[in-house]
Each structure stands twice: as C-alpha cells, then as structure tokens.
Amino acid sequence: MRINRSAKRWFVFVCLLAALAAASSCERQSVLEKTEEEYAKGNYREAVFIARHHFRRGGERTPELLFVTGKAMLRLGNEADASDCFAEAYSIDSTWAPRIAQELRAEALSSFGEGLAARGQRFILLAIGYRAEIDFGQYDAVAGTLLLERGDFDGAIKYLGRYLASHPDTAGTASVMLDLGAAYEGTGETLRAIELYTEFRERYPKSRLGSTATYRLETLLLESGEEMITGGDRDEARRILEQLVAGGDNPLVREKSNFLLGEIAEADLDIERALRYYREVVHLNLGSSGRLVERAKERIERLEAKRTE
C-alpha cells in the first residue's frame, strides 16, 4: 500500500511541530529549574540573570518563573522590580495571589524583626493587596492602623478587632481601642464606637490617651442627641444631653448640650426650663461659639417677652 506524497509531507510537518513544542516545553522547564536551583543556593543574582535572559530571548513569561524571579529580586533588595514580577504573575493567573501574599507577609515580618518598620509597613500593604484576610500576628495592629489611615474602615476593623481579641492586655491595647473606635466611626457604627470609648475610660482612667477618648465620646454622644431630636425621640435625647451637661469635660459640648436642651424644653412648652438652659449658654460664653451665645440671648428675650404676655 502506497502513501500519498502530500499526506506523507503533512505527517512529517506535524511531527516537526510536535518535536518543536516538546523542545520548547523542555527549555521552559529547564529555565524554571535552573532559576529555582540558583535561588535555593542563595545565588539570587544568577537566578535573576537566567530568568531575564530567557525573557529577553522572547521566552514565555510564566507565573511560576515570574514568581521565583520576584522572590530573588526581593532578596536583592529590588522591591520595585519584585512587585512588578508578582503583579504580572497575578495578572496571568490570579490563583497565585495567596502565594504572593505569603511571600510579602514573610518579608514584612522579617523587616520588623530587623527594626525596619517603614519597610515592614510597605510590605504589609502590598500583602493585603493580594489577600485581605492575611494574618500578621502581633503586627495585626499595625495593619489595622495603616488601613485606617487609608480610609479602609472595614479592613481596619477586621485587623484591629483581631489584634484586641488575641492581645487583650498588651502595652498597645489602649491605642488600638481608640483606633478601632475611629474605624467604627468611619463606618457610621456610632453606638459601637461609643461602647469602645466608654470601655476605654473604664479600663484606662489614668491613660495619657484618656482626654482623646473623652473628647471623641462626648462628641459622639452630642451628635447622637442631635440625631434623636431630629428623629423625634426627645426623651432619649434629653437623657443623653443632661448627662453631658452634668459631667461633660468639654465646655463646647456642654454649651451645645444646654442649647439643645433649651430647644427641647421649648418644644415641650416648658418656658422656665428653656430659659434656664439658654441662660447657662450665655453664662458659659466660651467665645469660640459666640454665634450660639447670640442665638441663646435672642431666645431668652423672646421667651421672657412671651412669659409677660
């Protein structure tokens, strides 16, 4: 049986393609193996050279090779190129995110161990970019604070909350509680923030951060009182504002609370009580809120005239 010439040529062509593909596969494998071998020996420059030479020749940029090249660059202190390699590996195959995150996490922890706090913070943020739930152990508080500064309140709550749960009585617990309260404020969870600031004052009555906690707590309570007035819950608003008037540390908060209590009393047609609160505003006369004092004087004049009618 004779084989058609064209069929024979096609068969040879297919075999050549298969051979070339196999050779290319072996070459890729060889480059990866060589790069990993040099990396394992600590020959990071050689590992980077092998990979870059492969790339310059037009070799395939596989996520495996990019990942090990990025690791070698990190060992050489080349953060920018390492980040580029990891980003490219992730863009090719997003399933590499956990491995990249773990590598960046290890670099962050190593940096903190060497006293390189700024470098550690950079790598924390890079790691979180690939995996939001990564655990930094004792540096969870650092991660939470960094996210808080960036306005990622939900992320900050996760890390700060986890730190407090695992480190309830460490030297940094007080400041972490304040940061967590600020994060809850950022998400609009006012009641949770109030609970934290209240707990802070109870646990750390002599803390140097106590004035900050008190200021934030009283400010939030005042805002809550205002919201309750707007929502029609005057009784609960009155309860909160009376507490601020009686025991508030911030004079401005006490002044505004007195004014709001005067408005509540007016709404309840209790002229005498309203006058008492407005007069307290005038008596405080803090200067920085002169407009509120003038409004209180106007209310007093109007109510006194109404009382004599």
C-alpha positions as CSV (number, residue, x, y, z in Angstrom):
1,M,0.0,0.0,0.0
2,R,1.5,3.3,-1.1
3,I,1.2,6.5,1.0
4,N,0.1,9.7,-0.8
5,R,3.1,12.2,-1.0
6,S,1.0,15.1,0.3
7,A,-0.1,13.0,3.3
8,K,3.4,12.0,3.9
9,R,4.6,15.6,3.9
10,W,1.8,16.6,6.3
11,F,2.7,13.7,8.6
12,V,6.4,14.9,8.7
13,F,5.2,18.5,9.3
14,V,3.0,17.5,12.3
15,C,5.9,15.5,13.7
16,L,8.2,18.5,13.4
17,L,5.7,20.7,15.2
18,A,5.3,18.2,18.0
19,A,9.1,18.0,18.3
20,L,9.4,21.8,18.5
21,A,6.7,22.0,21.1
22,A,8.3,19.4,23.2
23,A,11.7,21.1,22.9
24,S,10.2,24.4,23.8
25,S,8.5,22.8,26.8
26,C,11.7,21.2,28.0
27,E,13.5,24.5,27.6
28,R,10.9,26.3,29.7
29,Q,11.1,23.6,32.3
30,S,14.9,23.9,32.2
31,V,14.9,27.6,32.7
32,L,12.5,27.4,35.6
33,E,14.5,24.6,37.2
34,K,17.8,26.4,36.8
35,T,16.3,29.6,38.3
36,E,14.8,27.7,41.2
37,E,18.1,25.9,41.7
38,E,20.1,29.1,41.9
39,Y,17.6,30.7,44.2
40,A,17.7,27.7,46.5
41,K,21.5,28.1,46.7
42,G,21.2,31.7,47.6
43,N,22.6,32.8,44.2
44,Y,19.9,35.4,43.7
45,R,21.7,37.4,41.0
46,E,22.3,34.3,38.9
47,A,18.6,33.4,39.3
48,V,17.5,36.8,38.1
49,F,20.1,36.7,35.2
50,I,18.8,33.3,34.0
51,A,15.2,34.5,34.0
52,R,15.9,37.9,32.4
53,H,18.0,36.3,29.7
54,H,15.1,33.9,29.0
55,F,12.6,36.8,28.8
56,R,14.9,38.9,26.5
57,R,15.1,36.0,24.1
58,G,11.3,36.0,23.9
59,G,10.7,33.1,26.3
60,E,7.3,32.6,27.8
61,R,6.6,34.7,30.9
62,T,5.0,32.0,33.1
63,P,3.6,32.9,36.5
64,E,5.9,30.2,38.0
65,L,9.1,31.8,36.6
66,L,7.9,35.3,37.4
67,F,7.2,34.3,41.0
68,V,10.6,32.9,41.7
69,T,12.2,35.8,39.9
70,G,10.3,38.2,42.1
71,K,11.4,36.3,45.2
72,A,15.1,36.6,44.1
73,M,14.7,40.3,43.4
74,L,13.3,40.8,46.9
75,R,16.4,39.1,48.4
76,L,18.5,41.5,46.4
77,G,16.5,44.5,47.8
78,N,14.9,45.4,44.4
79,E,11.4,46.0,45.7
80,A,10.0,47.7,42.6
81,D,11.0,45.0,40.1
82,A,9.9,42.3,42.5
83,S,6.5,44.0,42.8
84,D,6.3,44.1,39.0
85,C,7.0,40.4,38.7
86,F,4.4,39.5,41.3
87,A,1.8,41.8,39.7
88,E,2.5,40.2,36.2
89,A,2.3,36.7,37.7
90,Y,-1.1,37.6,39.3
91,S,-2.4,39.1,36.0
92,I,-1.6,35.9,34.2
93,D,-3.1,33.6,36.9
94,S,-4.9,35.1,39.9
95,T,-4.7,31.9,41.8
96,W,-1.1,32.9,42.6
97,A,-2.4,35.6,45.0
98,P,-2.1,33.6,48.2
99,R,1.5,32.5,47.5
100,I,2.4,36.1,46.6
101,A,0.7,37.4,49.7
102,Q,2.6,34.9,51.9
103,E,5.9,35.9,50.4
104,L,5.2,39.6,51.0
105,R,4.0,38.8,54.5
106,A,7.2,37.0,55.3
107,E,9.2,40.0,54.0
108,A,7.1,42.3,56.2
109,L,7.7,40.2,59.4
110,S,11.4,39.9,58.6
111,S,11.6,43.7,58.1
112,F,10.0,44.3,61.5
113,G,12.4,41.8,63.1
114,E,15.3,43.8,61.7
115,G,13.9,47.1,63.0
116,L,12.9,48.3,59.5
117,A,9.4,49.5,60.5
118,A,8.8,51.6,57.4
119,R,9.8,48.7,55.1
120,G,7.6,46.3,57.1
121,Q,4.6,48.6,56.7
122,R,5.1,48.8,52.9
123,F,5.1,45.0,52.6
124,I,2.0,44.7,54.9
125,L,0.1,46.9,52.5
126,L,1.4,45.0,49.5
127,A,0.4,41.7,51.0
128,I,-3.1,42.9,51.9
129,G,-3.4,43.9,48.3
130,Y,-3.3,40.3,47.3
131,R,-5.1,38.7,50.2
132,A,-7.2,40.8,52.6
133,E,-7.5,38.3,55.3
134,I,-3.8,37.5,55.8
135,D,-2.7,37.2,59.4
136,F,0.2,39.3,60.6
137,G,0.2,38.1,64.2
138,Q,1.5,40.7,66.6
139,Y,1.6,43.2,63.7
140,D,-2.2,43.0,63.0
141,A,-2.5,46.3,64.9
142,V,0.0,47.9,62.5
143,A,-2.0,46.6,59.5
144,G,-5.2,47.9,61.0
145,T,-3.8,51.4,61.7
146,L,-2.4,51.6,58.1
147,L,-5.8,50.7,56.7
148,L,-7.5,53.2,59.0
149,E,-5.1,55.9,57.7
150,R,-6.1,55.0,54.1
151,G,-9.8,55.2,54.9
152,D,-10.4,51.4,54.6
153,F,-12.5,51.3,57.8
154,D,-13.9,47.8,57.2
155,G,-10.4,46.4,56.8
156,A,-9.2,48.3,59.8
157,I,-12.0,46.9,61.9
158,K,-11.0,43.3,61.0
159,Y,-7.3,43.7,61.8
160,L,-7.7,45.9,64.9
161,G,-10.5,43.7,66.2
162,R,-8.5,40.5,65.7
163,Y,-5.5,42.1,67.5
164,L,-7.6,43.0,70.5
165,A,-9.1,39.5,70.6
166,S,-5.7,37.9,70.7
167,H,-3.8,40.6,72.7
168,P,-6.3,41.9,75.3
169,D,-3.8,43.2,77.8
170,T,-0.7,44.3,76.0
171,A,1.1,47.7,76.1
172,G,-0.5,48.8,72.9
173,T,-4.1,47.7,73.6
174,A,-5.2,51.2,74.7
175,S,-4.2,52.9,71.4
176,V,-5.7,50.0,69.4
177,M,-9.0,50.5,71.2
178,L,-9.0,54.2,70.1
179,D,-8.1,53.3,66.5
180,L,-10.9,50.7,66.5
181,G,-13.4,53.2,67.7
182,A,-12.3,55.6,65.0
183,A,-12.8,52.9,62.4
184,Y,-16.3,52.2,63.7
185,E,-17.0,56.0,63.4
186,G,-15.8,55.8,59.8
187,T,-18.3,53.1,59.0
188,G,-21.1,55.0,60.8
189,E,-21.4,52.5,63.6
190,T,-21.7,55.2,66.2
191,L,-23.1,53.0,69.0
192,R,-20.2,50.6,68.7
193,A,-17.7,53.4,68.8
194,I,-19.4,54.9,71.9
195,E,-19.2,51.5,73.6
196,L,-15.4,51.3,72.9
197,Y,-14.7,54.8,74.2
198,T,-16.8,54.2,77.3
199,E,-14.9,50.9,77.9
200,F,-11.6,52.7,77.3
201,R,-12.3,55.3,80.1
202,E,-13.3,52.5,82.5
203,R,-10.2,50.4,81.8
204,Y,-7.7,53.2,81.5
205,P,-8.8,56.1,83.7
206,K,-5.2,57.4,84.0
207,S,-4.1,56.9,80.4
208,R,-2.5,59.7,78.6
209,L,-5.0,59.0,75.8
210,G,-7.9,59.5,78.2
211,S,-8.6,63.0,77.0
212,T,-8.8,61.8,73.4
213,A,-11.2,59.1,74.3
214,T,-13.3,61.5,76.4
215,Y,-13.4,64.1,73.6
216,R,-14.5,61.5,71.0
217,L,-17.1,60.0,73.3
218,E,-18.7,63.3,74.2
219,T,-18.7,64.5,70.6
220,L,-20.4,61.3,69.5
221,L,-23.0,61.5,72.3
222,L,-23.7,65.1,71.3
223,E,-24.2,64.0,67.7
224,S,-26.4,61.2,68.8
225,G,-28.5,63.6,70.8
226,E,-29.0,65.8,67.9
227,E,-30.0,62.9,65.7
228,M,-32.6,61.8,68.2
229,I,-34.1,65.2,68.3
230,T,-34.3,65.2,64.5
231,G,-35.9,61.8,64.7
232,G,-38.4,62.8,67.2
233,D,-37.1,60.9,70.2
234,R,-36.8,63.9,72.6
235,D,-36.9,61.9,75.8
236,E,-33.8,59.8,74.9
237,A,-32.1,63.0,73.6
238,R,-32.8,64.7,76.8
239,R,-31.3,61.9,78.8
240,I,-28.1,61.9,76.9
241,L,-27.7,65.7,76.8
242,E,-28.4,66.0,80.6
243,Q,-25.5,63.6,81.2
244,L,-23.2,65.8,79.1
245,V,-24.3,68.9,80.9
246,A,-23.8,67.4,84.3
247,G,-20.5,65.6,83.7
248,G,-19.0,66.6,80.3
249,D,-15.4,67.6,80.2
250,N,-15.6,69.6,77.0
251,P,-17.0,73.1,77.6
252,L,-18.1,73.4,74.0
253,V,-20.1,70.2,74.3
254,R,-21.7,71.4,77.5
255,E,-22.6,74.7,75.8
256,K,-24.2,73.0,72.8
257,S,-26.0,70.5,75.0
258,N,-27.5,73.3,77.1
259,F,-28.7,75.0,74.0
260,L,-30.3,71.7,72.6
261,L,-32.0,71.1,76.0
262,G,-33.4,74.6,75.8
263,E,-34.9,73.8,72.4
264,I,-36.4,70.5,73.8
265,A,-37.9,72.4,76.7
266,E,-39.4,75.0,74.2
267,A,-40.9,72.2,72.2
268,D,-42.4,70.8,75.4
269,L,-43.8,74.4,76.2
270,D,-41.7,74.5,79.4
271,I,-40.6,78.1,79.3
272,E,-38.9,78.2,82.6
273,R,-36.7,75.2,81.9
274,A,-35.9,76.6,78.5
275,L,-34.8,79.9,80.0
276,R,-32.6,78.1,82.5
277,Y,-30.7,76.2,79.7
278,Y,-30.3,79.2,77.5
279,R,-29.0,81.3,80.3
280,E,-26.4,78.6,81.0
281,V,-25.2,79.0,77.4
282,V,-24.8,82.7,77.9
283,H,-23.1,82.1,81.3
284,L,-20.6,79.8,79.7
285,N,-19.9,82.3,77.0
286,L,-16.9,80.5,75.5
287,G,-16.2,83.0,72.9
288,S,-15.3,80.4,70.2
289,S,-19.0,79.7,69.8
290,G,-20.3,83.4,70.1
291,R,-23.0,82.8,67.4
292,L,-24.6,80.2,69.7
293,V,-24.5,82.7,72.6
294,E,-26.2,85.3,70.5
295,R,-28.9,82.8,69.5
296,A,-29.4,82.0,73.2
297,K,-29.8,85.6,74.0
298,E,-32.4,86.0,71.3
299,R,-34.3,83.0,72.6
300,I,-34.2,84.4,76.2
301,E,-35.5,87.8,75.0
302,R,-38.3,86.2,73.1
303,L,-39.3,83.8,75.9
304,E,-39.3,86.5,78.6
305,A,-41.5,88.7,76.4
306,K,-43.8,85.7,75.8
307,R,-43.9,85.0,79.6
308,T,-45.1,88.5,80.4
309,E,-47.9,88.5,77.8
